[in-house]
Each structure stands twice: as C-alpha cells, then as structure tokens.
Amino acid sequence: MNYPKFFDTVEPIKLQDKLSAFLGSLEDGVVEFTYLDIVKNAGHSCPTVAGAYLITMAGLKALYKDELPVRGEIFVSFKETATEGVAGVISNVVTQVTGATTTSGFKGIGGDFARHGLMEFEADIDASVQFKRLDTGAVVNVVYDPGDIPMHPRQQEIMQRFMQGLATPEDKAEFSTMWQQRVEAIFANIDKVITVNPRAT
C-alpha cells in the first residue's frame, strides 16, 4: 500500500480502552491510532481530516497531560449541527479515536463501557470542538484554523480544469501532490493551526 511518506512522521494517538482490556481484545487495553488509520477510515487525507486528528490529539493531551486518555470517558461537544460545514467529518474522526457517539455507540455492559450519549452538537461553545473528562470534569476548548497555511496557487486553476472535464493525467498528478503538500504543511505547523483553551470548572 503506497501513501505519502509524511503520514509515518505524524505522532500517533495512544489511549487506554477499558472495554478492550475487559474483553481481551487488546493487551492491557492500550490502543494506538496513526494518521494512516484515520485516513483509511475516512477514505482520504485533506486539511479537514488532518485538522480533526490534530484537534483530537491536542484536546486529549491538554485533558490528560502525562496520563493515557481513556476511551469511553470523554464527552465531546460541537458548536455546529452534524450536517453543517465539516462538523460531521470531524466528528467521525473524533468518534474513531475517543469512541464517543451520540446514540449509535456501544450501550455498555452492566453500566460500564458505554460509548453512546458522549457526543453532542449545537452546543453553546466558542470552539471547533470541546472535550470533557467524565471523571474529573476538566474541560478544554480546541480551535482549528488552517488559514495561515495557503494552498498552492495552481490548485484552483487545476481544479477548474477538473470541473470543466479538461484535466490531463499530468494535472491529476500535480494536483494530488500539491494537495498533500498542504496537509503535510499543516502537520508541520501545529502551533499555527491549533489553539487549546482549558476552561475552569
């Protein structure tokens, strides 16, 4: 399987999954997600998918510091509806990593390990995504803005040719290269695109 090599340089996200430990799915319940895992699930790599990965990683780091984040013990809020903008795409990535869902997730075993009811939309927040620890109540707001990482000037030109049915194989190769170069630049400039604001509880 071939893919851009910078995928392998992106820091993985590691969590503790008590359900996996209980059922013997993963040794000690430790689970790790790479950016490649997220791309395979999403079906593509783009600024939104990269942003969702970075939002999740930054939020979990801020909430748990040196501890392993715990899947199924994180409540996630979005300001937008699930169908507005890119909130749905971002929420799919957040769900893959944290396990949190609105109503479709695992219902639990004997009152433990539930994943449903851990995500909400149209929340009164001033952030791209808000994460809350259920055990301590700690909350962090994460804002993602890739505006300082511009696309290549030729991307729009080539996209127009695609829209007009005039794109050549060379255009396709150039476009995909430039597209992933911007994604790589986003990962290389995390401090420019991600802002984390812990909120007092």
N, C-alpha and C positions, 0 to 999 in steps of 0.2 A: 504494500500500500504506500503510494507516494503522496507527500504533502509538503507544504513549506517547512523548511527545517527550523524556523524560529519557533514553531509550535513546541518543540522539545526544550526550548530555553525558558518557557513560561513556568513560573513557580506553581507547583501543584497545590491543591487544597486538601488538607487531611482532616478527618473528623473521627469522632467516636460514635459508633452506631450500636446502641444497646440492643436493638432488635436483632441485628445481625449476630451479636455475641450470644444472645439468648437462644437463637435458633441454630447456632453453629455454622452460619453462612460464611463468616469471615473471622479469622483467628483474632481473638481479643476484641472483636468488633471494630477494628480500625479500618477505615475506608479512605481511599485516596482518589481524587478526581484530577485529571490533567485537562489542559485546554483541548487536547485532541479528543478526549472523551466527550467533552461538551460539543465540539464541532461535529462529531459523528452523530450525536443525538439530534442536534439542530439541523444537520444537513448542509451547513455552510459556515464559513468564517467571515465575519463582517464587523464593522465598528459597533453595532448593537450587541452582537453575541460576545465580542471581546469586552465591551462595557459591562454587560451583565456578569461576566466572570469576575471582572475587577471589582464591581460593586459588592458581589458576594464575598470575595476574598477579603476586601478591606473591612466590610462590616463585621465579619466573623473575627478578624484579627483584633479589631477595636473592642469587641464584646468579651473576648476570652483571653486576650493578652497571651500568656505563655501556656495556657491550657488548651487541650484539644476541644474544639467546638463539638456540641452534642446534637446529632441529628434527632429531630422529633421534639426538641426542647427550645425551638426558636420560632417566634411569631414574626411574620413578615407583612408589612403594610405598603400599599401603593397608593399614590395620590389619584391616579387616573383609573378609569374603568379598564377591565381586562381587554376590551376591544379598541381602546383609544391609543393612538400613536404606536409605540413599540413596547408598551407595558406588558402585553401578552407574551412577546418573545422573551423579554427579560424575566418574566415570572416563570417561564418554562425552565430557564437555566437555574434560577433560584430554587425551584422545586427539585430539580435533579440533584443539586448539591445538598440542600438542607432537608429535603423530604417534605417540606411544608406544602399543604394544598388547602383549597377552600373546602370542598365537600367530597372530592373524589379519592382522597387518600385512604390509607390503611386505618381501620377503625380501632385497632388495638387488641390486646389480649389481657383480659382481667383488669381493664382500666389503665394498663400501661402501653407504651409504644405507639400511641395513636399519632397519625400524621394529618388527619383531616381537621378542619377548623383552625388551622395555623396560618392562614393567609387571608388577607382582606384587601379589597380595592375601594376606591373612592374614600380613602382615609383623609382626615384633616391633618396633613403633614406638609412640611416645606422641604421636601427632599425627593430624590428619584426613588429611593427605597428606604424604609425604616426597618431595623431589626431589633427584636426584643428578646432577652433571655427570660425564659419562664421561671427559672429557679431563683434568680436574683432581682429580676425586674429591670435590669440595666437596659438602656435604650441607646441606639446610635442611628443617626440620620446620615445617609450617604448620597452625595450628589455626583452625577457623572456628566461631564461636558467635554466632548472631544473637539470643540470648535477651534481650539488652538492647533489642531493637527489637520491641516488642509489636505484635500485630495489633490492629486496630480492635475495640472492644468489641462492635460489632454483627455482626462477621464470623461468629462462631459461631452467633448467632441466625439469620442468614440461611441459613447452611449447613444448619441443622436444617430449615428450610423446604424447601430443595432436597431433602434426604433424604426428606422426607415428601411430596414432589410438590406442595407448596403455594406454591412460589416464583412471584412475578409477574415480568413483564419489568422492572419497576422494581427489584425485588430483584436481578435479574441484573446490571443496570447499576450499581447501588450496590456490589454485591459485587466486581465486577471492578475498579471504581475503587479501592476500599479495598485490594484485593489488591496492585495495582500501586503504590499509595502506600507500602505497607510495603517492597516491593522497592526503590523509589526511596530510602526512608529508610536501607536497608541500604547502598546505594552512597554515601549522604551521610555515613555513619558508619563508614568503613572501619577506622579505628583502634580502634573499639569491638568489631568483629566478627572481625577478623583479628589473629592473633599469629604472628610469624615467629621461629623459634629456630634460628639457624645451629648446626651441630654440628661439633665439631672432628674431623678425620680423622687 
